[in-house]
Amino acid sequence: MTQPQSGSAENQSVLFASLYDQLRRIARRELRRRSGVSLSATTLLHEVYFKMKQRSDSVFPDEPHFLAYAARAMRTLVIDYARSRQAEKRGGAFHITSLPTQIPEQITQAADLERIGAAIDALGEHDQALAQLVDLKFFCGYSLVEIAAMRGISERTAQRDWDKARMLLRRALEDGSILPV
């Protein structure tokens, strides 16, 4: 189902409504992966909707572009939520001396999410198509076969792009920079 290209808020709302069930499944799957995030899928999805409504200049020529944007918005919101929870747990602006009571897993998870988000953003600056593929594969949970069909490319090309994106992300996570390959 390909929607006409339009940036109008009305057409974005129609596209959002038509893909609501699919977006909700994506949000639910992502939140299950993140054990330290206590958001509901509905809350996350509605926050994405409000974020998209604020950006009425966005243009989505087809479903994959829309889903990639929604996935990126969900990823950003989950990272922001993890950051704010981390700040609240640490007392926000107050410095309180106490014994640590947090589970180390949850502390590192927020930091890991931030690092991954920054690496995907850096990848997007280098190659937007690769960043979109990462969002569709990693966040939305699509297989390479499904992504290839959405993008109109062969499965082998999708696999090569995925391998390249993984290599660039690994480089970004290790030394903080993505150099052209």
DRENDO-1510 file (C-alpha; in Angstrom, 1 decimal, always signed):
<recs>
REC; n; res; u; v; w
REC; 1; MET; +0.0; +0.0; +0.0 .
REC; 2; THR; +1.8; +3.1; -1.2 .
REC; 3; GLN; +0.4; +6.4; -0.1 .
REC; 4; PRO; +0.8; +9.5; -2.3 .
REC; 5; GLN; +3.7; +11.7; -1.5 .
REC; 6; SER; +2.5; +14.5; +0.8 .
REC; 7; GLY; +3.7; +16.4; +3.8 .
REC; 8; SER; +0.3; +17.5; +4.9 .
REC; 9; ALA; -0.7; +16.7; +8.4 .
REC; 10; GLU; -4.0; +15.2; +7.2 .
REC; 11; ASN; -2.2; +12.7; +4.9 .
REC; 12; GLN; +0.3; +11.9; +7.7 .
REC; 13; SER; -2.6; +11.1; +10.0 .
REC; 14; VAL; -4.3; +8.9; +7.4 .
REC; 15; LEU; -1.0; +7.0; +6.8 .
REC; 16; PHE; -0.4; +6.7; +10.6 .
REC; 17; ALA; -3.9; +5.4; +11.1 .
REC; 18; SER; -3.6; +2.8; +8.3 .
REC; 19; LEU; -0.4; +1.5; +9.8 .
REC; 20; TYR; -1.4; +1.8; +13.4 .
REC; 21; ASP; -1.5; -1.9; +14.2 .
REC; 22; GLN; +1.8; -2.5; +12.5 .
REC; 23; LEU; +3.4; +0.4; +14.4 .
REC; 24; ARG; +1.9; -0.8; +17.6 .
REC; 25; ARG; +3.5; -4.3; +17.1 .
REC; 26; ILE; +6.8; -2.6; +16.4 .
REC; 27; ALA; +6.6; -0.5; +19.6 .
REC; 28; ARG; +5.6; -3.6; +21.6 .
REC; 29; ARG; +8.4; -5.7; +20.3 .
REC; 30; GLU; +11.0; -2.9; +20.9 .
REC; 31; LEU; +9.8; -2.3; +24.5 .
REC; 32; ARG; +10.0; -6.0; +25.3 .
REC; 33; ARG; +13.7; -5.9; +24.3 .
REC; 34; ARG; +14.3; -3.1; +26.7 .
REC; 35; SER; +13.8; -4.5; +30.2 .
REC; 36; GLY; +14.5; -1.2; +31.9 .
REC; 37; VAL; +12.0; +0.9; +30.0 .
REC; 38; SER; +8.6; +1.0; +31.6 .
REC; 39; LEU; +6.7; +2.8; +28.8 .
REC; 40; SER; +3.6; +1.1; +27.3 .
REC; 41; ALA; +3.5; +0.5; +23.5 .
REC; 42; THR; +0.4; +2.8; +23.3 .
REC; 43; THR; +2.2; +5.6; +25.1 .
REC; 44; LEU; +5.2; +5.3; +22.9 .
REC; 45; LEU; +3.2; +5.2; +19.7 .
REC; 46; HIS; +1.1; +8.2; +20.7 .
REC; 47; GLU; +4.3; +10.2; +21.5 .
REC; 48; VAL; +5.5; +9.3; +18.1 .
REC; 49; TYR; +2.3; +10.6; +16.6 .
REC; 50; PHE; +2.6; +13.9; +18.4 .
REC; 51; LYS; +6.2; +14.2; +17.3 .
REC; 52; MET; +5.2; +13.6; +13.7 .
REC; 53; LYS; +2.4; +16.1; +13.9 .
REC; 54; GLN; +4.9; +18.8; +15.0 .
REC; 55; ARG; +6.9; +18.1; +11.8 .
REC; 56; SER; +4.4; +18.8; +9.2 .
REC; 57; ASP; +7.2; +19.4; +6.7 .
REC; 58; SER; +8.0; +15.7; +6.5 .
REC; 59; VAL; +7.4; +13.9; +3.2 .
REC; 60; PHE; +6.9; +10.2; +3.0 .
REC; 61; PRO; +6.7; +8.8; -0.5 .
REC; 62; ASP; +5.9; +5.3; +0.6 .
REC; 63; GLU; +5.4; +3.0; +3.6 .
REC; 64; PRO; +9.1; +2.1; +4.1 .
REC; 65; HIS; +10.1; +5.7; +4.4 .
REC; 66; PHE; +7.2; +6.3; +6.8 .
REC; 67; LEU; +8.0; +3.2; +8.9 .
REC; 68; ALA; +11.7; +4.1; +9.0 .
REC; 69; TYR; +10.9; +7.6; +10.2 .
REC; 70; ALA; +8.5; +6.2; +12.8 .
REC; 71; ALA; +11.1; +3.7; +13.9 .
REC; 72; ARG; +13.7; +6.5; +14.3 .
REC; 73; ALA; +11.2; +8.6; +16.2 .
REC; 74; MET; +10.5; +5.6; +18.5 .
REC; 75; ARG; +14.2; +5.0; +19.0 .
REC; 76; THR; +14.8; +8.6; +19.9 .
REC; 77; LEU; +11.9; +8.6; +22.4 .
REC; 78; VAL; +13.1; +5.4; +24.1 .
REC; 79; ILE; +16.6; +6.9; +24.4 .
REC; 80; ASP; +15.2; +10.2; +25.8 .
REC; 81; TYR; +13.0; +8.3; +28.2 .
REC; 82; ALA; +15.9; +6.1; +29.4 .
REC; 83; ARG; +18.0; +9.3; +29.9 .
REC; 84; SER; +15.3; +11.0; +31.9 .
REC; 85; ARG; +14.8; +7.9; +34.0 .
REC; 86; GLN; +18.5; +7.8; +34.6 .
REC; 87; ALA; +18.5; +11.4; +35.7 .
REC; 88; GLU; +15.5; +10.8; +38.0 .
REC; 89; LYS; +17.1; +7.8; +39.5 .
REC; 90; ARG; +20.3; +9.8; +40.2 .
REC; 91; GLY; +18.4; +12.6; +41.8 .
REC; 92; GLY; +18.1; +15.0; +38.9 .
REC; 93; ALA; +19.8; +18.2; +39.8 .
REC; 94; PHE; +20.2; +17.2; +43.5 .
REC; 95; HIS; +23.3; +15.4; +44.8 .
REC; 96; ILE; +22.3; +12.9; +47.4 .
REC; 97; THR; +24.9; +10.6; +49.0 .
REC; 98; SER; +23.7; +7.1; +49.4 .
REC; 99; LEU; +24.5; +3.6; +48.7 .
REC; 100; PRO; +23.9; +2.5; +45.1 .
REC; 101; THR; +20.7; +0.5; +44.8 .
REC; 102; GLN; +20.3; +0.4; +41.0 .
REC; 103; ILE; +20.7; -2.7; +39.0 .
REC; 104; PRO; +23.9; -2.3; +37.0 .
REC; 105; GLU; +22.1; -3.7; +33.9 .
REC; 106; GLN; +19.7; -0.9; +33.8 .
REC; 107; ILE; +22.4; +1.8; +34.2 .
REC; 108; THR; +24.4; +0.4; +31.3 .
REC; 109; GLN; +21.3; +0.0; +29.2 .
REC; 110; ALA; +20.6; +3.7; +29.0 .
REC; 111; ALA; +24.3; +4.4; +28.1 .
REC; 112; ASP; +24.2; +1.6; +25.5 .
REC; 113; LEU; +21.0; +3.0; +24.0 .
REC; 114; GLU; +22.6; +6.5; +23.8 .
REC; 115; ARG; +25.7; +5.1; +22.1 .
REC; 116; ILE; +23.7; +3.0; +19.6 .
REC; 117; GLY; +21.4; +6.0; +18.8 .
REC; 118; ALA; +24.4; +8.3; +18.3 .
REC; 119; ALA; +26.1; +5.7; +16.0 .
REC; 120; ILE; +22.9; +5.3; +13.9 .
REC; 121; ASP; +22.7; +9.1; +13.7 .
REC; 122; ALA; +26.3; +9.3; +12.5 .
REC; 123; LEU; +25.6; +6.5; +10.0 .
REC; 124; GLY; +22.6; +8.6; +8.8 .
REC; 125; GLU; +24.8; +11.6; +8.1 .
REC; 126; HIS; +27.2; +9.3; +6.1 .
REC; 127; ASP; +24.5; +7.3; +4.3 .
REC; 128; GLN; +20.8; +7.8; +5.0 .
REC; 129; ALA; +19.8; +4.6; +3.2 .
REC; 130; LEU; +22.0; +2.5; +5.4 .
REC; 131; ALA; +20.6; +4.2; +8.5 .
REC; 132; GLN; +17.1; +3.5; +7.3 .
REC; 133; LEU; +17.9; -0.1; +6.7 .
REC; 134; VAL; +19.3; -0.4; +10.3 .
REC; 135; ASP; +16.1; +1.2; +11.7 .
REC; 136; LEU; +13.9; -1.2; +9.6 .
REC; 137; LYS; +16.0; -4.3; +10.6 .
REC; 138; PHE; +17.0; -3.6; +14.1 .
REC; 139; PHE; +14.1; -1.6; +15.4 .
REC; 140; CYS; +11.2; -2.6; +13.3 .
REC; 141; GLY; +12.3; -6.3; +13.2 .
REC; 142; TYR; +11.9; -6.8; +9.5 .
REC; 143; SER; +13.8; -9.5; +7.8 .
REC; 144; LEU; +16.2; -8.7; +5.0 .
REC; 145; VAL; +13.8; -10.4; +2.5 .
REC; 146; GLU; +11.0; -8.0; +3.7 .
REC; 147; ILE; +13.3; -5.0; +3.5 .
REC; 148; ALA; +14.5; -5.9; +0.0 .
REC; 149; ALA; +10.9; -6.2; -1.1 .
REC; 150; MET; +10.0; -2.8; +0.4 .
REC; 151; ARG; +13.0; -1.1; -1.2 .
REC; 152; GLY; +12.7; -2.8; -4.5 .
REC; 153; ILE; +16.2; -4.4; -4.4 .
REC; 154; SER; +17.5; -7.9; -4.4 .
REC; 155; GLU; +17.9; -9.8; -1.1 .
REC; 156; ARG; +21.7; -10.1; -1.8 .
REC; 157; THR; +21.9; -6.3; -2.2 .
REC; 158; ALA; +20.0; -5.9; +1.1 .
REC; 159; GLN; +22.4; -8.4; +2.7 .
REC; 160; ARG; +25.5; -6.4; +1.4 .
REC; 161; ASP; +24.0; -3.1; +2.7 .
REC; 162; TRP; +23.3; -4.7; +6.1 .
REC; 163; ASP; +26.9; -6.0; +6.3 .
REC; 164; LYS; +28.2; -2.6; +5.4 .
REC; 165; ALA; +25.9; -0.8; +7.9 .
REC; 166; ARG; +27.0; -3.3; +10.7 .
REC; 167; MET; +30.7; -2.7; +9.9 .
REC; 168; LEU; +30.2; +1.1; +10.0 .
REC; 169; LEU; +28.2; +1.0; +13.2 .
REC; 170; ARG; +30.8; -1.2; +14.8 .
REC; 171; ARG; +33.5; +1.3; +13.8 .
REC; 172; ALA; +31.4; +4.2; +15.2 .
REC; 173; LEU; +30.8; +2.3; +18.5 .
REC; 174; GLU; +34.5; +1.5; +18.8 .
REC; 175; ASP; +36.1; +4.8; +18.0 .
REC; 176; GLY; +33.3; +7.2; +17.5 .
REC; 177; SER; +33.7; +8.0; +13.8 .
REC; 178; ILE; +32.4; +6.6; +10.6 .
REC; 179; LEU; +34.9; +6.9; +7.7 .
REC; 180; PRO; +33.8; +6.4; +4.1 .
REC; 181; VAL; +34.4; +2.9; +2.9 .
</recs>
